Amino acid sequence: MLRARWVTVCVTALFVFLDALIFTLVTTPQYQASTRLYVSTSSGSTIQDLYSGNRLSQESLLSYVELITSSTLAQRTVDSGNLGISADSLRAKVRATAQKGTVLINVSVLDVSPTRARDLANAVSDEFVLLAPEFDPAPNDSARPDARIVVEQRAAVPTNPVTPNRRRNLLYGLVGGVALGLGLALVRERLDNTVKDRETLEAITGVGLVGSIPLAGELRNSMLISFEGDNSSAAESFRKLRTNLQFLNVDNPPRVIVVTSASPGEGKSTTGINIALALAEAEHNVVLVDGDLRRPSVHKRLKLAGSVGFSTVLSGAATLPEVLQETKFPNLTVLTSGVGPPNPSELLGSRAAKNAINELRERFDFVIIDSSPLLAVTDGSILAANSDGALVMCRYGRTKREHLADAIGNLRDVGATVLGVAFTMTPTRSKFSYSHSNSDYYSQLDPHEPVG
């Protein structure tokens, strides 16, 4: 999942981290100044008096904490000094906490000015020392010890802001971004109905995986591989596909092969051309037929004339020998599509099409036909029915499962043989990519020793 969704994880993590960074930079720094109050009692000399006084002090802490943050103390503090702040604003800045197991109260004030934070904290504490005795329920009752509050530690000017905490914010942003990215990647993976593994591919199609074509740089640039002296991963993947095709039926290997896919953009034309080149490299006499009469592309990629070709033969305007074109690649001949006819399906299903394919079978060792996508039109299924079988392309991480199942169903509905399926545009680091370093292998061979 991480290999396939790493972009989602990285982009999400970066976005959240940048949000945390921007939030940190635009947040106004806040300084906190604190004082500490000590609550004691005046008690007698007996152990019982000492115990009662200490218990009273601890029981009073929670009440004192509430009084410190009350509007009454805030108003009195504002009235007693020229603080330049309203009672409500002061109350919002004050926090008080009692230290468990002690008779100490921490009073803190948060403000954008460190000096004012100190002054406000000291003013609130001083005023509370004066206010607290007024709330003593029985200050003159000799049976109850009297509480006494002193400022044990006065506030100092803080040097560093408490908010924003840059390190904490950035750390939380990074960790939270990665966690959110992983969550999004997992959700996308769960909702993804594309084909990305061999088990799913073979379960849907009922046939084996005969090859896997990586999304290599040479295919991105020209979409053609010369194969002469080329030991790249893409070249080796087509050689492996060539070998697998020849071993599909050892006694009667398929010679007329339709290369197709469920939908456009799944790499069928690129694969068809390079399979033909790989077979030609093995010194087979190969003809490549552009059977896509609606959107032909073979003549453009091989820089051949596209005005005459398959449709010209099917319409009876020319014979096969007249329209076959030699290429710069040894052992490779091409039959382009010709001018697009108004009725491609009828032409491809005609007797003339069957006769033309049979004539090509007699002339060449292999006939590779690049057809239209199976779900778009019926042309590919018609050609597959008149051939030895179809090789179906499945684009890694893009072909949907239901589309692939429908495409295989279309082939079987017309009685066509599905020779196998091949992954196209697999990530270069996927488990399907050709992982052996062939250049290292060949570089270690003796140049004078024949390669067997």
For each residue, the residues with C-beta under 8 A, 3 or more apart:
1: 4 5 185 186 189
2: 5 6 9 185
3: 6 427 429 430
4: 1 189 196 397 427
5: 1 2 8 9 185 188 189
6: 2 3 9 10
7: 10 11
8: 5 11 12 181 184 185 188
9: 2 5 6 12 13 178 181 182 184 185
10: 6 7 13 14 181
11: 7 8 14 15 181
12: 8 9 15 16 177 178 180 181 184
13: 9 10 16 17 174 177 178 180 181
14: 10 11 17 18 177
15: 11 12 18 19 177
16: 12 13 19 20 173 174 176 177 180 181
17: 13 14 20 21 170 173 174 177
18: 14 15 21 22 173
19: 15 16 22 23 173
20: 16 17 23 24 169 170 172 173 174 176 177
21: 17 18 24 25 169 170 173
22: 18 19 25 26
23: 19 20 26 27 164 169
24: 20 21 27 164 166 169 170
25: 21 22
26: 22 23
27: 23 24 163 164
28: 112
29: 112 161 163 164
30: 110 111 112 161 162 163
31: 110 111 112 113 114 117 158 160 161 162
32: 108 109 110 117 158 162
33: 108 109 111 114 117 118 120 121 122 155 156 157 158
34: 106 107 108 109 121 155
35: 106 107 108 121 122 124 125 151 153 154 155
36: 104 105 106 107 151 152 153
37: 64 104 105 106 107 125 128 129 149 150 151 152
38: 103 104 149 150 151 152
39: 57 60 61 64 103 104 105 147 148 149
40: 53 57 103 147 148 149 150
41: 52 53 54 56 57 145 146 147 148
42: 53 145 146 148
43: 49 50 52 53 145
44: 48 49 50 145
45: 49
46: 49 50
47: 50 51
48: 44 51 52
49: 43 44 45 46 52 53 145
50: 43 44 46 47 53 54
51: 47 48 54 55
52: 41 43 48 49 55 56 144 145
53: 40 41 42 43 49 50 56 57 145
54: 41 50 51 57 58 103
55: 51 52 58 59
56: 41 52 53 59 60 144 145 147
57: 39 40 41 53 54 60 61 103 147
58: 54 55 61 103
59: 55 56 62 63
60: 39 56 57 63 64 147
61: 39 57 58 64 65 98 103 105
62: 59 65 66 98
63: 59 60 66 67 135
64: 37 39 60 61 67 68 96 98 105 128 132 149
65: 61 62 68 69 96 97 98 105
66: 62 63 69 70
67: 63 64 70 72 73 128 131 132 135
68: 64 65 73 94 96 105 107 124 128
69: 65 66 73 91 94 95 96
70: 66 67 73 74 91
71: 74 75 87 88 91
72: 67 75 76 131
73: 67 68 69 70 76 77 124 127 128 131
74: 70 71 77 78 87 88 90 91 94 124
75: 71 72 78 79 87
76: 72 73 79 80 127 131
77: 73 74 80 81 83 87 90 120 123 124 127
78: 74 75 81 83 85 86 87 90
79: 75 76
80: 76 77 123 127
81: 77 78 123
82:
83: 77 78 90 119 120 123
84:
85: 78 89 90 120
86: 78 89 90
87: 71 74 75 77 78 90 91
88: 71 74 91 92
89: 85 86 92 93
90: 74 77 78 83 85 86 87 93 94 120 124
91: 69 70 71 74 87 88 94
92: 88 89
93: 89 90 109 110 111 120
94: 68 69 74 90 91 107 108 109 120 124
95: 69 107 108 109 110
96: 64 65 68 69 105 106 107 108
97: 65 105 106
98: 61 62 64 65 102 104 105 106
99: 102 104 105 106
100:
101:
102: 98 99
103: 38 39 40 54 57 58 61
104: 36 37 38 39 98 99 152
105: 36 37 39 61 64 65 68 96 97 98 99
106: 34 35 36 37 96 97 98 99
107: 34 35 36 37 68 94 95 96 121 124 125 128
108: 32 33 34 35 94 95 96 121
109: 32 33 34 93 94 95 117 120 121 124 155
110: 30 31 32 93 95 117 162 163
111: 30 31 33 93 114 116 117 120
112: 28 29 30 31 116
113: 31 116 117
114: 31 33 111 117 118 157 158 159
115: 118 119 157
116: 111 112 113 119 120
117: 31 32 33 109 110 111 113 114 120 121 155 157 158
118: 33 114 115 121 122 155 156 157 158
119: 83 115 116 122 123
120: 33 77 83 85 90 93 94 109 111 116 117 123 124
121: 33 34 35 107 108 109 117 118 124 125 155
122: 33 35 118 119 125 126 151 154 155
123: 77 80 81 83 119 120 126 127
124: 35 68 73 74 77 90 94 107 109 120 121 127 128
125: 35 37 107 121 122 128 129 151 154 155
126: 122 123 129 130 151
127: 73 76 77 80 123 124 130 131
128: 37 64 67 68 73 107 124 125 131 132 149
129: 37 125 126 132 149 150 151
130: 126 127 133
131: 67 72 73 76 127 128 134 135
132: 64 67 128 129 135 136 147 149
133: 130 136 139 147
134: 131
135: 63 67 131 132
136: 132 133 139 146 147
137:
138: 141 144
139: 133 136 146
140:
141: 138 144
142:
143:
144: 52 56 138 141
145: 41 42 43 44 49 52 53 56
146: 41 42 136 139
147: 39 40 41 56 57 60 132 133 136
148: 39 40 41 42
149: 37 38 39 40 64 128 129 132
150: 37 38 40 129
151: 35 36 37 38 122 125 126 129 154
152: 36 37 38 104
153: 35 36
154: 35 122 125 151
155: 33 34 35 109 117 118 121 122 125
156: 33 118
157: 33 114 115 117 118
158: 31 32 33 114 117 118 161 162
159: 114
160: 31
161: 29 30 31 158 164
162: 30 31 32 110 158 165
163: 27 29 30 110
164: 23 24 27 29 161 169
165: 162 168 169
166: 24 169 170
167: 170 171
168: 165 171 172
169: 20 21 23 24 164 165 166 172 173
170: 17 20 21 24 166 167 173 174
171: 167 168 174 175
172: 20 168 169 175 176
173: 16 17 18 19 20 21 169 170 176 177
174: 13 16 17 20 170 171 177 178
175: 171 172 178 179
176: 16 20 172 173 179 180
177: 12 13 14 15 16 17 20 173 174 180 181
178: 9 12 13 174 175 181 182
179: 175 176 182 183
180: 12 13 16 176 177 183 184
181: 8 9 10 11 12 13 16 177 178 184 185
182: 9 178 179 185 186
183: 179 180 186 187
184: 8 9 12 180 181 187 188
185: 1 2 5 8 9 181 182 188 189
186: 1 182 183 189 190
187: 183 184 190 191
188: 5 8 184 185 191 192
189: 1 4 5 185 186 192
190: 186 187
191: 187 188
192: 188 189 196 397
193: 400 401 402
194: 397 398 399 400 401
195: 200 201 204 394 396 397 399 400 401 404
196: 4 192 200 396 397
197: 200 201
198: 201 202 209 432
199: 202 203
200: 195 196 197 203 204 401
201: 195 197 198 204 205 209 394 404 421 423
202: 198 199 205 206 207 208 209 421
203: 199 200 206
204: 195 200 201 401 404 405 408
205: 201 202 392 404 405 408 418 421
206: 202 203 408 418
207: 202 418 419 420 421
208: 202 420 421
209: 198 201 202 212 420 421 422 423
210: 241 244 245 248 391 419 420 421 422
211: 237 238 240 241 244 420 422 423
212: 209 237 396 422 423 426 432 433 434
213: 219 234 237 238 241 267 270 271 274 422 423 424 425 426
214: 219 233 234 237 425 426 427 428 430 432 433 434
215: 219 220 425 426 427 428
216: 219 220 232 233 234 428
217: 220 221
218: 221 222 225 230 232 234 235
219: 213 214 215 216 222 223 225 234 270
220: 215 216 217 223
221: 217 218
222: 218 219
223: 219 220 270 273 301
224: 273 274 277 301 302
225: 218 219 230 232 234 235 238 274 277 278
226: 229 230 277 329
227: 230 235 238 239 277 278 281
228: 281
229: 226
230: 218 225 226 227 235
231: 235 236 438 439 442
232: 216 218 225 235 236 438 439
233: 214 216 236 237 428 433 434 438
234: 213 214 216 218 219 225 237 238 274 434
235: 218 225 227 230 231 232 238 239 278
236: 231 232 233 239 240 434 436 438
237: 211 212 213 214 233 234 240 241 433 434
238: 211 213 225 227 234 235 241 242 271 274 275 277 278
239: 227 235 236 242 243 278 281
240: 211 236 237 243 244 434
241: 210 211 213 237 238 244 245 271 275 278 422
242: 238 239 245 246 275 278 279 282
243: 239 240 246 247
244: 210 211 240 241 247 248 420
245: 210 241 242 248 253 254 257 275 391 419 420
246: 242 243 253
247: 243 244 250 253
248: 210 244 245 253 254 419 420
249: 252 253 254
250: 247 253
251:
252: 249
253: 245 246 247 248 249 250
254: 245 248 249 257 387 388 389 417 419
255: 361 365 366 367 388
256: 357 360 361 366 367 369 387 388
257: 245 254 275 366 367 368 369 387 388 389 390 391 419
258: 291 369 371 380 383 384 387 389 390 391 416
259: 268 269 271 272 275 368 369 370 371 390 391 393
260: 268 371 372 373 374 380 383 384 390 391 392 393 407
261: 264 266 267 268 373 374 392 393 394 395 399 407
262: 266 373 374 375 392 394 399 400 403 404 406 407
263: 266 373 375 376 399 403
264: 261 295 373 376
265: 395 398
266: 261 262 263 373 393 394 395 398 399 424
267: 213 261 270 271 393 395 424 425
268: 259 260 261 271 272 370 371 373 393 424
269: 259 272 273 292 297 298 301 370
270: 213 219 223 267 273 274 424
271: 213 238 241 259 267 268 274 275 391 393 422 424
272: 259 268 269 275 276 288 298 368 369 370
273: 223 224 269 270 276 277 288 298 301 302 370
274: 213 224 225 234 238 270 271 277 278
275: 238 241 242 245 257 259 271 272 278 279 368 391
276: 272 273 279 280 286 287 288 332 366 368
277: 224 225 226 227 238 273 274 280 281 329 332
278: 225 227 235 238 239 241 242 274 275 281 282
279: 242 275 276 282 284 286 365 366 368
280: 276 277 283 284 285 286 329 330 331 332
281: 227 228 239 277 278 331
282: 242 278 279
283: 280 331
284: 279 280 331 365 366
285: 280 331 333 363 364 365 366
286: 276 279 280 331 332 333 364 365 366 367 368
287: 276 324 332 333 334 335 360 363 364 366 367 368
288: 272 273 276 298 332 333 334 335 368 370
289: 310 334 335 360 367 368 369 370
290: 296 297 298 299 309 310 334 335 336 337 370
291: 258 310 337 348 369 370 371 372 379 380 383
292: 269 295 296 297 337 370 371 372 379
293: 296 310 311 337 338 340 341 344 347 348 372 379
294: 340 344 372 377 379
295: 264 292 372
296: 290 292 293 299 300 306 309 336 337 340
297: 269 290 292 300 301 370
298: 269 272 273 288 290 301 302 304 334 336 337 370
299: 290 296 302 303 304 305 306 309 334 336 337
300: 296 297 303 306
301: 223 224 269 273 297 298
302: 224 273 298 299 327 334
303: 299 300
304: 298 299 325 327 334 336
305: 299 308 325 336
306: 296 299 300 309 336 337 338
307: 338 339
308: 305 312 317 318 322 323 336 338 339
309: 290 296 299 306 312 313 323 335 336 337 338
310: 289 290 291 293 313 314 323 335 336 337 338 356
311: 293 314 315 337 338 339 340 341 344 347
312: 308 309 315 317 318 323 338 339
313: 309 310 316 317 318 319 320 323 335 338 352 356
314: 310 311 341 347 348 350 352 353 356
315: 311 312 341 347
316: 313 352
317: 308 312 313
318: 308 312 313 322 323
319: 313 322 323
320: 313 323 324 335 356 359 360 363
321: 324
322: 308 318 319
323: 308 309 310 312 313 318 319 320 335 336 338
324: 287 320 321 333 334 335
325: 304 305 333 334 335 336
326: 333
327: 302 304 332 333 334
328:
329: 226 277 280 332
330: 280
331: 280 281 283 284 285 286
332: 276 277 280 286 287 288 327 329
333: 285 286 287 288 324 325 326 327 364
334: 287 288 289 290 298 299 302 304 324 325 327
335: 287 288 289 290 309 310 313 320 323 324 325 360
336: 290 296 298 299 304 305 306 308 309 310 323 325
337: 290 291 292 293 296 298 299 306 309 310 311 340
338: 293 306 307 308 309 310 311 312 313 323
339: 307 308 311 312
340: 293 294 296 311 337 344
341: 293 311 314 315 344 347
342:
343: 346 347
344: 293 294 311 340 341 347 348 372 377 379
345: 348 349 377 378 379 382
346: 343 349 350
347: 293 311 314 315 341 343 344 350 352 353
348: 291 293 314 344 345 353 379 382 383
349: 345 346 353 382
350: 314 346 347 353 354
351: 354 355
352: 313 314 316 347 355 356
353: 314 347 348 349 350 356 357 382 383 386
354: 350 351 357 358 386
355: 351 352 358 359
356: 310 313 314 320 352 353 359 360
357: 256 353 354 360 361 367 369 386 387
358: 354 355 361 362
359: 320 355 356 362 363
360: 256 287 289 320 335 356 357 363 364 367
361: 255 256 357 358 364 367
362: 358 359
363: 285 287 320 359 360
364: 285 286 287 333 360 361 367
365: 255 279 284 285 286
366: 255 256 257 276 279 284 285 286 287
367: 255 256 257 286 287 289 357 360 361 364 387
368: 257 259 272 275 276 279 286 287 288 289
369: 256 257 258 259 272 289 291 357 383 387
370: 259 268 269 272 273 288 289 290 291 292 297 298
371: 258 259 260 268 291 292 379 380 383 384 390
372: 260 291 292 293 294 295 344 376 377 379 380
373: 260 261 262 263 264 266 268 376 377 380 407
374: 260 261 262 380 381 392 406 407 410 411
375: 262 263 403 406 407 410
376: 263 264 372 373
377: 294 344 345 372 373 380
378: 345 381 382 410
379: 291 292 293 294 344 345 348 371 372 382 383
380: 258 260 291 371 372 373 374 377 383 384 390 410
381: 374 378 384 385 410 411 413 414 416
382: 345 348 349 353 378 379 385 386 414
383: 258 260 291 348 353 369 371 379 380 386 387
384: 258 260 371 380 381 387 389 390 411 414 416 417
385: 381 382 414 415 416
386: 353 354 357 382 383
387: 254 256 257 258 357 367 369 383 384 390 416
388: 254 255 256 257 417 419
389: 254 257 258 384 416 417 418 419
390: 257 258 259 260 371 380 384 387 411 416 417 418 419
391: 210 245 257 258 259 260 271 275 419 420 421 422
392: 205 260 261 262 374 404 407 408 411 418 420 421 422
393: 259 260 261 266 267 268 271 421 422 424
394: 195 201 261 262 266 399 404 421 422 423 424
395: 261 265 266 267 398 399 423 424 425
396: 195 196 212 399 423 424 425 426 427 430 432
397: 4 192 194 195 196 427
398: 194 265 266 395 425
399: 194 195 261 262 263 266 394 395 396 403 404
400: 193 194 195 262 403 404
401: 193 194 195 200 204 404 405
402: 193 405 406
403: 262 263 375 399 400 406 407
404: 195 201 204 205 262 392 394 399 400 401 407 408 421
405: 204 205 401 402 408 409
406: 262 374 375 402 403 409 410
407: 260 261 262 373 374 375 392 403 404 410 411
408: 204 205 206 392 404 405 411 412 418
409: 405 406 412 413
410: 374 375 378 380 381 406 407 413 414
411: 374 381 384 390 392 407 408 414 416 418
412: 408 409 415 416 418
413: 381 409 410
414: 381 382 384 385 410 411
415: 385 412
416: 258 381 384 385 387 389 390 411 412
417: 254 384 388 389 390
418: 205 206 207 389 390 392 408 411 412 421
419: 207 210 245 248 254 257 388 389 390 391
420: 207 208 209 210 211 244 245 248 391 392
421: 201 202 205 207 208 209 210 391 392 393 394 404 418
422: 209 210 211 212 213 241 271 391 392 393 394
423: 201 209 211 212 213 394 395 396 426 432
424: 213 266 267 268 270 271 393 394 395 396
425: 213 214 215 267 395 396 398
426: 212 213 214 215 396 423 430 432 433
427: 3 4 214 215 396 397 430 433
428: 214 215 216 233 433
429: 3 433
430: 3 214 396 426 427 433
431:
432: 198 212 214 396 423 426
433: 212 214 233 237 426 427 428 429 430
434: 212 214 233 234 236 237 240 438
435:
436: 236 441
437: 440 441
438: 231 232 233 236 434 441 442
439: 231 232 442 443
440: 437 443 444
441: 436 437 438 444 445
442: 231 438 439 445 451
443: 439 440
444: 440 441
445: 441 442 449 451
446: 449
447:
448:
449: 445 446
450:
451: 442 445
452:
